[in-house]
Each structure stands twice: as structure tokens, then as C-alpha cells.
Amino acid sequence: MRRWSRWGRSDDGSAALEFITVGVILLVPLVYLVLALGVIQEQTLGAEAAARHTARVISQAPDAETAAARSDAVLAGIIDEYGLDASAVQVSISCTPDGAACPSAGATMIVTVRTSASLPLVPPLFGLDRMATVPLEASAVQKVSRLWGEG
């Protein structure tokens, strides 16, 4: 009798199996979370850099044509560097005081960049990859020189 009771209560070998099972169950979502947050952070930094550098380039350009050419070049470089989806990047520029031409001398320019980060490992099945995106927005404010456009 005593021999059967010891066998029923023995836990030899089950701790390793439980550790592996629980470890895998907890580790897989944790690794995915780290990957997803990494992608979102990279895209956020890209949007912030695009807004900041575009605002700076436009405000330091001597005229509107040069500002447009330089801002397009800067935006293309940032899209390439941060791996942003060029079709998902939207840039808008507004100036204060309202009603002023944008950009104009002495105005405060606000550059807003909108994009979206696609979550990793989501298959393009039934449009899941389009639904599994995180919208991102970054803005930068830059004061335009009072002498802008004169030289």
C-alpha cells in the first residue's frame, strides 16, 4: 500500500515540463510585444524627424521654390532612412497668423506628418495587414525669418 501512495504524490520530472510550458506561453506574447513596440517606436521617430527637419529646411530656404525642393529631398531621405511607407506619409503645413500665405516672412509655421505603423507578422489575409496598423502623427513648429523670400 505504501508503495502506491508514494507513486501518486511524486512530482519527479514535472517541474521542468511545467516551466517550459508556462515559459513558452508567457514568452511568445512578450517577444511579439517587444517587436511591435520596436516597429511603432521606429515609425514614431521617423515621423518626428520628418516634421522637424522639413520645418527647419523650409524656414531656412531663401524662397518658395528652394523650400519645396529641399523639403521633398529631406522627406525622401527620412522615408528611406526610417523605412516609412511612402504612400502612407502625409505632410501638411499651416501658418499663423491665419490667412497668411504659407510659408511667409515672420509667420510661425506648423508642419504635421501623419503616417501609420503596420504591426509585424500580420498576414495580408482578408485585409488584416491594413487593419493592424497604428496611426501616428508628429508636429513641429518653426518661426520663419522676417527676411524670408527677399533674397
TITIMI-155501 format. One record per residue: z negated, x, y negated of N, C-alpha, C, O in turn; residue in three letters; residue number from 1. Coordinates in steps of 0.001 Angstrom, whole numbers, plus 524288, in hexadecimal, padded with zeros to 5 digits. Layout:
BEGIN
((Z; X; Y); (Z; X; Y); (Z; X; Y); (Z; X; Y); "Ala"; NUM),
...
This chain:
BEGIN
((80000; 8032C; 804AC); (80000; 80000; 80000); (80000; 80353; 7FB1B); (802D7; 80243; 7F75F); "Met"; 1),
((7FCEB; 8072F; 7FB2D); (7FC5D; 80A77; 7F698); (80184; 80D28; 7F540); (802AC; 80E0A; 7F0AA); "Arg"; 2),
((80484; 80E6D; 7F91D); (80971; 8110D; 7F848); (80D46; 80DA2; 7F54C); (81014; 80FAD; 7F1F7); "Arg"; 3),
((80D8B; 808AD; 7F646); (81117; 8051E; 7F383); (80F56; 80438; 7EDDC); (812A7; 803A5; 7EA6C); "Trp"; 4),
((80A7E; 80417; 7ECDC); (808A9; 8031E; 7E788); (809DB; 807C4; 7E3F7); (80B06; 8070B; 7DF5B); "Ser"; 5),
((80993; 80C7E; 7E610); (80AF4; 81107; 7E2E0); (810C7; 8111E; 7E1B8); (81254; 81291; 7DD68); "Arg"; 6),
((813FB; 80FA2; 7E563); (819A1; 80F9D; 7E4A9); (81B37; 80B8E; 7E097); (81ED3; 80C9D; 7DD98); "Trp"; 7),
((818D7; 80727; 7E04F); (81A25; 80306; 7DC99); (818C7; 8046D; 7D705); (81B3E; 80284; 7D35C); "Gly"; 8),
((814E6; 807B8; 7D656); (8133D; 80926; 7D105); (81566; 80E5E; 7CF33); (8144E; 80FF4; 7CACB); "Arg"; 9),
((8184A; 810FC; 7D242); (81A3D; 8162A; 7D0E8); (81E9C; 815BF; 7CCD9); (8222E; 81291; 7CD5B); "Ser"; 10),
((81E3D; 81911; 7C8C6); (8222E; 81929; 7C4A9); (8254A; 81E3A; 7C4C8); (827B8; 81FA2; 7C0E0); "Asp"; 11),
((82544; 820E4; 7C903); (82803; 825D7; 7C95B); (82DDA; 82515; 7C867); (83069; 821FD; 7CB0C); "Asp"; 12),
((82FEB; 827FB; 7C48C); (8358E; 827DF; 7C390); (83769; 823B1; 7BFD7); (83BCC; 82416; 7BDEB); "Gly"; 13),
((8345E; 81FC2; 7BEB8); (83652; 81B87; 7BB64); (835E4; 81CC7; 7B599); (838A1; 81A66; 7B271); "Ser"; 14),
((83286; 82071; 7B41F); (831EC; 821C8; 7AE93); (836EE; 82432; 7AC74); (83888; 822FD; 7A815); "Ala"; 15),
((8395F; 82786; 7AF6F); (83E43; 829F7; 7ADA1); (84287; 825D9; 7AD03); (84578; 825F8; 7A935); "Ala"; 16),
((842E2; 8224C; 7B09F); (846C9; 81E27; 7B04D); (845CC; 81A9A; 7ABA9); (84977; 81919; 7A8F0); "Leu"; 17),
((840EF; 81941; 7AABC); (83FA5; 815FB; 7A63D); (840D1; 818D5; 7A123); (842D2; 8167A; 79D74); "Glu"; 18),
((83F96; 81DDA; 7A0E5); (840A1; 820E2; 79C2C); (84680; 82126; 79B0D); (84822; 82078; 79694); "Phe"; 19),
((8499D; 8221C; 79EFE); (84F48; 82261; 79E47); (8516D; 81D19; 79C97); (854A4; 81CD8; 79907); "Ile"; 20),
((84FBC; 818F2; 79F0C); (851A9; 813B6; 79DBB); (8503A; 81239; 79824); (85399; 81096; 79520); "Thr"; 21),
((84B5B; 812C3; 796C8); (849A3; 81164; 7917C); (84C0E; 8151B; 78D87); (84D84; 81374; 78941); "Val"; 22),
((84C81; 81A13; 78EE0); (84EDE; 81DE1; 78B61); (8547B; 81C8F; 78A1D); (8560E; 81CD5; 78594); "Gly"; 23),
((85787; 81B23; 78E01); (85CFD; 819B8; 78D1A); (85D5B; 814B3; 789E9); (86098; 81448; 78661); "Val"; 24),
((85A13; 810EF; 78B24); (85A34; 80BF5; 78848); (858EA; 80CC9; 78283); (85B2C; 80A31; 77F27); "Ile"; 25),
((8555B; 81052; 78156); (853EF; 81158; 77BE6); (85784; 81559; 7794E); (8586C; 8150D; 77497); "Leu"; 26),
((85989; 81909; 77C42); (85C9C; 81D3D; 77A0A); (86214; 81B8B; 77862); (863F3; 81D41; 7744C); "Leu"; 27),
((864A3; 8184D; 77B5F); (869F4; 816AE; 77A1B); (86A36; 813D5; 774DB); (86D79; 81549; 771A3); "Val"; 28),
((866FF; 80FE3; 773CA); (86731; 80D79; 76E95); (865A4; 8112E; 76A34); (867B7; 810D3; 765E1); "Pro"; 29),
((86204; 814B9; 76B47); (86060; 81877; 7674B); (864D4; 81C2F; 765E0); (865A1; 81D56; 76146); "Leu"; 30),
((867AE; 81E0A; 769B3); (86C29; 82178; 768AD); (87057; 81E83; 765A9); (872A1; 820A6; 76202); "Val"; 31),
((87162; 819A6; 7671B); (87549; 81690; 76443); (87393; 815AA; 75E9A); (876C8; 815EB; 75B07); "Tyr"; 32),
((86E96; 814A2; 75DCC); (86C9C; 813E0; 75883); (86D5C; 818BF; 75531); (86EDF; 81863; 750A4); "Leu"; 33),
((86C4F; 81D45; 75771); (86D11; 82230; 75499); (872D1; 822FC; 7534C); (87419; 8249A; 74EF4); "Val"; 34),
((8764D; 821E0; 756FF); (87BEB; 82257; 755FB); (87DAF; 81E97; 751B5); (88093; 82022; 74E2F); "Leu"; 35),
((87BFD; 819B5; 751FB); (87D95; 815CC; 74E1A); (87B92; 81733; 748AE); (87E72; 816C6; 744D9); "Ala"; 36),
((876AB; 818DF; 74853); (87484; 81A5B; 7433E); (8773D; 81F32; 74113); (877D8; 81FB1; 73C54); "Leu"; 37),
((878DA; 822B2; 7446D); (87BC6; 82748; 742B0); (88101; 825D1; 74058); (8828A; 827EE; 73C4F); "Gly"; 38),
((883C5; 82233; 742DB); (888D0; 82064; 740D1); (88817; 81D9A; 73B9C); (88B0E; 81E84; 737F0); "Val"; 39),
((88431; 81A3B; 73B45); (88337; 81757; 7366E); (881AF; 81B14; 7320B); (88374; 81A71; 72D9E); "Ile"; 40),
((87E70; 81EF1; 73334); (87CD4; 822BA; 72F38); (88177; 825E5; 72D4C); (881FA; 826D0; 7289A); "Gln"; 41),
((884D8; 82794; 730D7); (8896D; 82A99; 72F49); (88CFA; 8276A; 72BAF); (88ED8; 82965; 727B8); "Glu"; 42),
((88DE3; 82285; 72D12); (89137; 81F2E; 729E0); (88EB5; 81DF8; 72499); (8916C; 81D95; 720A6); "Gln"; 43),
((88988; 81D5E; 72487); (886C0; 81C6F; 71FA2); (8872E; 82122; 71C07); (88831; 8208B; 7175D); "Thr"; 44),
((8866B; 825C2; 71E25); (886F9; 82A7B; 71B02); (88C85; 82B10; 718F8); (88D51; 82CD1; 71490); "Leu"; 45),
((89058; 8299C; 71C1F); (895CE; 829C9; 71A62); (896D9; 82609; 715E8); (89986; 8276B; 71228); "Gly"; 46),
((894C6; 82153; 71642); (89588; 81D84; 71211); (892D9; 81F4F; 70D08); (89502; 81EBB; 708C6); "Ala"; 47),
((88E23; 8217B; 70D8C); (88B62; 8236F; 708EC); (88E4A; 827FE; 7066D); (88EBB; 82842; 701A5); "Glu"; 48),
((89043; 82B8E; 7099C); (89334; 82FFB; 7078B); (89834; 82E28; 704F0); (899AD; 8302E; 700D5); "Ala"; 49),
((89AD7; 82A58; 70749); (89FAB; 82855; 704FB); (89EA0; 825DC; 6FFAB); (8A190; 826CC; 6FBFA); "Ala"; 50),
((89A8D; 822C3; 6FF34); (89952; 82048; 6FA35); (897D6; 82454; 6F61C); (899CB; 82429; 6F1B9); "Ala"; 51),
((89473; 827E7; 6F779); (89289; 82BCA; 6F3BE); (896E3; 82F68; 6F1D6); (8976F; 83047; 6ED24); "Arg"; 52),
((899F8; 83180; 6F576); (89E08; 8353A; 6F3F9); (8A29D; 8328D; 6F140); (8A4FD; 834D4; 6EDBE); "His"; 53),
((8A3DC; 82DD8; 6F2C9); (8A7FE; 82B00; 6F017); (8A670; 829DF; 6EA71); (8A99A; 82A82; 6E6E1); "Thr"; 54),
((8A1A4; 8283A; 6E9A3); (89FCB; 8272F; 6E44B); (89FDC; 82C2F; 6E10D); (8A175; 82C1C; 6DC84); "Ala"; 55),
((89E2C; 83069; 6E34A); (89E07; 83561; 6E072); (8A37F; 83740; 6DF09); (8A46A; 838FC; 6DAA6); "Arg"; 56),
((8A721; 836E7; 6E2BD); (8AC77; 838BD; 6E1C9); (8AF22; 83573; 6DD93); (8B1D9; 8378E; 6DA35); "Val"; 57),
((8AE61; 83059; 6DDC1); (8B0D8; 82CF6; 6D9D9); (8AE98; 82E08; 6D473); (8B183; 82E54; 6D0A3); "Ile"; 58),
((8A977; 82E9D; 6D414); (8A712; 82F60; 6CEED); (8A85A; 834B1; 6CC94); (8A831; 8354B; 6C7CF); "Ser"; 59),
((8A99B; 83887; 6CFCB); (8AAD3; 83DBA; 6CDC9); (8B0A3; 83EAB; 6CD03); (8B224; 842C2; 6CAFB); "Gln"; 60),
((8B3F1; 83AFB; 6CE94); (8B996; 83BA2; 6CDF4); (8BB1B; 83AEF; 6C839); (8B889; 8380E; 6C55B); "Ala"; 61),
((8BF48; 83D93; 6C690); (8C0DC; 83D1C; 6C113); (8C397; 837F3; 6BFC3); (8C372; 8363E; 6BB45); "Pro"; 62),
((8C610; 83576; 6C39A); (8C8D1; 8308B; 6C291); (8C907; 82D37; 6C786); (8C747; 82EDF; 6CBAF); "Asp"; 63),
((8CB2F; 82883; 6C705); (8CB2D; 824C2; 6CB59); (8CE92; 82685; 6CFED); (8CD1A; 825C3; 6D471); "Ala"; 64),
((8D30F; 828DA; 6CED3); (8D683; 82A96; 6D30E); (8D3EE; 82EE1; 6D64B); (8D411; 82EBD; 6DB19); "Glu"; 65),
((8D1A0; 8329D; 6D3AF); (8CEF6; 836D8; 6D666); (8CA47; 834BA; 6D970); (8C939; 8366E; 6DDCF); "Thr"; 66),
((8C77C; 83101; 6D718); (8C2F2; 82EA6; 6D9BC); (8C49E; 82BEC; 6DEC2); (8C1FF; 82C70; 6E2C1); "Ala"; 67),
((8C8EE; 8290B; 6DE9E); (8CAC6; 8264B; 6E34B); (8CC5D; 82A24; 6E78C); (8CB0E; 82960; 6EC1C); "Ala"; 68),
((8CF28; 82E3E; 6E61C); (8D0EF; 8320F; 6E9FB); (8CC4A; 834F4; 6EC63); (8CC0C; 835A7; 6F123); "Ala"; 69),
((8C8A3; 8369D; 6E91B); (8C427; 83981; 6EB1A); (8C096; 83617; 6EE6D); (8BE91; 837D7; 6F26C); "Arg"; 70),
((8BFD2; 8313D; 6ECC8); (8BC5E; 82DCF; 6EFD5); (8BEC1; 82C87; 6F521); (8BBF0; 82C23; 6F902); "Ser"; 71),
((8C3EB; 82BDD; 6F558); (8C679; 82AF1; 6FA65); (8C5DA; 82FA9; 6FDFB); (8C4DF; 82F10; 702A7); "Asp"; 72),
((8C66E; 8345C; 6FBC9); (8C5E2; 8391B; 6FEEF); (8C048; 839BC; 700EF); (8BF72; 83B17; 70579); "Ala"; 73),
((8BC7E; 838C1; 6FD8D); (8B700; 83938; 6FF1B); (8B5B5; 8352B; 70350); (8B31D; 8366E; 70728); "Val"; 74),
((8B775; 8306A; 7029F); (8B664; 82C45; 7066A); (8B8D9; 82D88; 70BB7); (8B66C; 82CB4; 70FC8); "Leu"; 75),
((8BDAC; 82F89; 70BA8); (8C040; 830F1; 71094); (8BD47; 8355A; 71356); (8BCB7; 83548; 7181D); "Ala"; 76),
((8BB66; 83922; 7105F); (8B86F; 83D6B; 712B0); (8B350; 83B9E; 7150F); (8B1CF; 83D6B; 71941); "Gly"; 77),
((8B0A1; 83815; 71268); (8AB9F; 83623; 7146C); (8AC7A; 832B5; 71934); (8A970; 832F6; 71CEC); "Ile"; 78),
((8B084; 82F8C; 71929); (8B1BF; 82C51; 71DBE); (8B2C2; 82FC6; 72275); (8B0FE; 82E9C; 726C6); "Ile"; 79),
((8B598; 83404; 721A1); (8B6BB; 837A0; 725E8); (8B1D1; 83A8C; 727AC); (8B0E6; 83B26; 72C5B); "Asp"; 80),
((8AEAD; 83C5A; 723F0); (8AA10; 83F7C; 7253F); (8A5E7; 83C5D; 72830); (8A38F; 83E54; 72BE5); "Glu"; 81),
((8A4FF; 83784; 7268A); (8A0E2; 8345F; 728F2); (8A2E1; 830C8; 72D42); (89FD0; 82DEF; 72F9F); "Tyr"; 82),
((8A7E5; 830DF; 72E4D); (8AA12; 82DA4; 7327D); (8A9EF; 827D2; 73158); (8A961; 824A8; 734EB); "Gly"; 83),
((8AA70; 82661; 72C5E); (8AA7C; 820DC; 72AED); (8AFAC; 81E6A; 72C7A); (8B3A8; 82117; 72CCD); "Leu"; 84),
((8AF99; 8195B; 72D6D); (8B461; 8167B; 72E8C); (8B70C; 8154C; 7295B); (8B511; 81236; 7263E); "Asp"; 85),
((8BB8A; 817BD; 7286D); (8BE32; 8173E; 7235F); (8BFA5; 81197; 72225); (8BFC3; 81016; 71D94); "Ala"; 86),
((8C0BF; 80E77; 7261B); (8C234; 808FE; 7251D); (8BD79; 805A5; 723BC); (8BE15; 80167; 7218E); "Ser"; 87),
((8B8C5; 8077D; 724F9); (8B40B; 80476; 723DF); (8B169; 80603; 71EBE); (8ADB9; 8036E; 71D0D); "Ala"; 88),
((8B346; 80A37; 71C3D); (8B0DE; 80C0C; 71765); (8B32B; 8091D; 712C5); (8B7EB; 808FC; 71208); "Val"; 89),
((8AFBB; 806C3; 70FAA); (8B155; 803ED; 70AED); (8AE60; 8064C; 70654); (8A99C; 806E9; 70685); "Gln"; 90),
((8B13E; 8079E; 70234); (8AEEE; 809F6; 6FD95); (8AFCE; 8064C; 6F8FB); (8B42C; 80481; 6F80E); "Val"; 91),
((8ABA1; 80534; 6F61F); (8AC28; 8020B; 6F15E); (8A987; 804ED; 6ECDF); (8A587; 80781; 6ED8E); "Ser"; 92),
((8ABE1; 8046B; 6E840); (8A9EB; 8070E; 6E39C); (8A919; 802FA; 6DF63); (8AC87; 7FFC7; 6DE52); "Ile"; 93),
((8A488; 80320; 6DD05); (8A377; 7FFA8; 6D899); (8A0D7; 802D7; 6D459); (89E93; 806F3; 6D562); "Ser"; 94),
((8A129; 800ED; 6CF99); (89EEA; 803B2; 6CB2A); (89B9F; 80007; 6C7E2); (89C96; 7FB53; 6C7A2); "Cys"; 95),
((897B6; 8024D; 6C55F); (894B2; 7FF6E; 6C184); (89560; 80244; 6BC5A); (89592; 80712; 6BC72); "Thr"; 96),
((895BC; 7FFDD; 6B81E); (89519; 7FA4C; 6B734); (8999D; 7F730; 6B988); (89E04; 7F917; 6B9E3); "Pro"; 97),
((89871; 7F262; 6BB1B); (89C5E; 7EF02; 6BD81); (8A0E3; 7EE25; 6B9C2); (8A02B; 7EDD7; 6B503); "Asp"; 98),
((8A579; 7EDC4; 6BBEF); (8AA24; 7ECD3; 6B8D2); (8ACD0; 7F1CF; 6B71F); (8B13E; 7F19C; 6B544); "Gly"; 99),
((8AA46; 7F647; 6B7B0); (8ACA7; 7FB3A; 6B63A); (8B07F; 7FCE3; 6BA6F); (8AFCA; 7FBB6; 6BF0B); "Ala"; 100),
((8B491; 7FFA4; 6B8C9); (8B83E; 801BD; 6BC99); (8B54B; 8059F; 6C003); (8B1BD; 8084E; 6BE32); "Ala"; 101),
((8B6C9; 805E2; 6C4E3); (8B3D9; 8092E; 6C877); (8B764; 80D2C; 6CB09); (8BB50; 80B9F; 6CD58); "Cys"; 102),
((8B64E; 81200; 6CACA); (8B243; 81498; 6C7BA); (8B3FE; 8152C; 6C20A); (8B8A8; 81552; 6C0DF); "Pro"; 103),
((8B045; 8157D; 6BEA1); (8B166; 81640; 6B918); (8AD3A; 819C7; 6B6B8); (8A901; 81A72; 6B8EA); "Ser"; 104),
((8AE79; 81BFE; 6B23F); (8AAF4; 81FAB; 6AFB5); (8A5C0; 81D13; 6AE67); (8A5A2; 818E0; 6AC0F); "Ala"; 105),
((8A179; 81F8F; 6AFEA); (89C3F; 81DAA; 6AEB3); (89A2E; 8196A; 6B244); (895B3; 817C6; 6B1AB); "Gly"; 106),
((89D45; 8179C; 6B5E7); (89B8E; 81367; 6B964); (89834; 8159D; 6BDD3); (8987A; 81A40; 6BF14); "Ala"; 107),
((89518; 8123E; 6C01D); (8922D; 8139C; 6C4CE); (89526; 81155; 6C96E); (895D9; 80C98; 6C9D5); "Thr"; 108),
((896E0; 814C1; 6CCE3); (89A3C; 8132D; 6D132); (89703; 812A8; 6D633); (893BE; 815FA; 6D766); "Met"; 109),
((897FD; 80E73; 6D915); (8955C; 80D80; 6DE13); (89983; 80D6F; 6E257); (89D00; 80A20; 6E254); "Ile"; 110),
((8991B; 81115; 6E5F2); (89CC0; 8115D; 6EA59); (899DB; 80F71; 6EF31); (895B4; 81176; 6F088); "Val"; 111),
((89C14; 80B8B; 6F1C9); (899C0; 8094F; 6F685); (89D79; 80A25; 6FB15); (8A217; 808DB; 6FABD); "Thr"; 112),
((89B78; 80C4A; 6FF53); (89E87; 80D2F; 7040F); (89C3B; 809D0; 7085D); (8978C; 80A0A; 70970); "Val"; 113),
((89F8B; 806B2; 70AD2); (89DF2; 80364; 70F3D); (8A0FD; 8050D; 71416); (8A5AE; 80612; 713DE); "Arg"; 114),
((89E40; 80549; 7185F); (8A0B0; 8068E; 71D5B); (89D5A; 80434; 721B0); (89988; 8017F; 72099); "Thr"; 115),
((89EBD; 80530; 72680); (89B99; 80346; 72ADB); (89B76; 8076A; 72F1E); (89F3B; 80A4C; 72FE8); "Ser"; 116),
((89720; 807A9; 731CE); (8965D; 80B5A; 7361D); (896A8; 8085E; 73B3F); (893D3; 80492; 73C11); "Ala"; 117),
((89A17; 80A1E; 73EA6); (89A8C; 807B4; 743D1); (89687; 80A17; 74776); (895E4; 80EDA; 747A2); "Ser"; 118),
((893D5; 806CA; 74A5A); (88FE9; 808B2; 74E09); (89297; 80B71; 7529C); (896C0; 809BF; 75452); "Leu"; 119),
((89048; 80FA1; 75497); (892C4; 8129B; 758C8); (892A0; 80FBB; 75E02); (88F3B; 80C78; 75EFF); "Pro"; 120),
((8965F; 8110A; 76146); (896BE; 80F2B; 766A9); (89796; 8094A; 7671B); (89679; 8070A; 76B35); "Leu"; 121),
((89983; 806C2; 76307); (89AAF; 80133; 76353); (8A084; 800B5; 76490); (8A3C5; 802A1; 76196); "Val"; 122),
((8A1DD; 7FE2E; 768DF); (8A762; 7FDEC; 76A6D); (8AA7A; 7FA24; 766FA); (8A848; 7F670; 764D5); "Pro"; 123),
((8AF88; 7FB15; 76676); (8B2CD; 7F784; 7635E); (8B453; 7F2A4; 7667B); (8B8CA; 7F0DF; 76636); "Pro"; 124),
((8B0BD; 7F08F; 76953); (8B1A2; 7EC04; 76C99); (8B007; 7E71B; 769AD); (8AB99; 7E6C1; 767D7); "Leu"; 125),
((8B383; 7E357; 76934); (8B282; 7DE63; 76684); (8B0C4; 7DF1D; 760D9); (8AE11; 7DBC2; 75EB4); "Phe"; 126),
((8B247; 7E36C; 75E6F); (8B0E3; 7E465; 75903); (8AB48; 7E618; 75836); (8A949; 7E5CC; 753D9); "Gly"; 127),
((8A8B2; 7E7DD; 75C51); (8A33F; 7E994; 75BD3); (8A2B5; 7EE38; 75821); (89ED1; 7EEAB; 75556); "Leu"; 128),
((8A6A0; 7F1B2; 75819); (8A64B; 7F649; 754B6); (8A681; 7F4C9; 74EF2); (8A446; 7F786; 74BAF); "Asp"; 129),
((8A923; 7F082; 74DA1); (8A94D; 7EEB2; 7482D); (8A443; 7EBF1; 746A1); (8A2BE; 7EC0E; 74211); "Arg"; 130),
((8A1AB; 7E979; 74A60); (89CC4; 7E6C2; 74934); (8981B; 7EA81; 74919); (8943C; 7E977; 74671); "Met"; 131),
((89873; 7EECB; 74BEE); (8941D; 7F27B; 74C3C); (894AA; 7F6A8; 74806); (89504; 7FB4F; 7492F); "Ala"; 132),
((894BA; 7F4F2; 7432C); (8950C; 7F888; 73EC2); (8908D; 7F77B; 73B06); (88E80; 7F324; 73ABC); "Thr"; 133),
((88F13; 7FB89; 73831); (88AEB; 7FB23; 73455); (88D5E; 7FBFF; 72EF8); (88F76; 80035; 72DF6); "Val"; 134),
((88D28; 7F814; 72B77); (88F73; 7F8D4; 72643); (88C2A; 7FC97; 72301); (8875C; 7FC65; 72318); "Pro"; 135),
((88ECF; 7FFFE; 72029); (88C2F; 803E6; 71CF3); (88E56; 803AF; 71768); (892F4; 80298; 7169C); "Leu"; 136),
((88B0C; 804B4; 713AA); (88CA9; 804BC; 70E34); (889A1; 808F7; 70B4D); (884EB; 80996; 70C0D); "Glu"; 137),
((88C60; 80BDA; 707FE); (889E1; 80FDE; 704C9); (88C2B; 80F9A; 6FF4F); (890D1; 80E94; 6FEA0); "Ala"; 138),
((888D8; 81088; 6FB68); (88A92; 81067; 6F5F8); (888D9; 81560; 6F333); (884E9; 817C6; 6F490); "Ser"; 139),
((88BE6; 816D7; 6EF4C); (88A8A; 81B4D; 6EC02); (88BD1; 819D9; 6E661); (88FB2; 81737; 6E551); "Ala"; 140),
((88886; 81B96; 6E2D6); (88933; 81A76; 6DD44); (88A1F; 81F99; 6DA73); (88766; 82374; 6DB5E); "Val"; 141),
((88DF9; 81F9B; 6D70A); (88F40; 82456; 6D425); (890AD; 822DB; 6CE8F); (89396; 81F21; 6CDAF); "Gln"; 142),
((88EAC; 825B4; 6CAE5); (88FE3; 824E6; 6C559); (894E9; 827E0; 6C42C); (89559; 82C84; 6C558); "Lys"; 143),
((898AE; 8252F; 6C1DB); (89DAD; 8279B; 6C06E); (89D10; 829ED; 6BAF6); (89AAF; 8278B; 6B787); "Val"; 144),
((89F2D; 82E76; 6BA38); (89ED1; 8312B; 6B531); (8A145; 82DF6; 6B0CC); (8A4FC; 82B08; 6B1AA); "Ser"; 145),
((89F28; 82E8E; 6AC12); (8A15D; 82BD8; 6A792); (8A6C0; 82DF2; 6A630); (8A9BD; 82B61; 6A36E); "Arg"; 146),
((8A7FC; 832A1; 6A81B); (8ACFE; 83517; 6A6F0); (8B0EF; 8343F; 6AB5E); (8B51C; 836A1; 6AB53); "Leu"; 147),
((8AFB1; 830E9; 6AF2B); (8B316; 83022; 6B3B8); (8B85B; 82DDD; 6B1F4); (8B885; 82A36; 6AED5); "Trp"; 148),
((8BC81; 82FFF; 6B3EA); (8C1B6; 82DFD; 6B2C6); (8C411; 83015; 6ADC9); (8C875; 82E9F; 6AC78); "Gly"; 149),
((8C15D; 83370; 6AAF3); (8C37F; 83582; 6A61F); (8C66D; 83A9E; 6A6EA); (8C97F; 83C2F; 6A38F); "Glu"; 150),
((8C58A; 83D30; 6AB3A); (8C7E8; 8425B; 6ABD1); (8CB47; 842A9; 6B03B); (8CD8F; 846C5; 6B13F); "Gly"; 151),
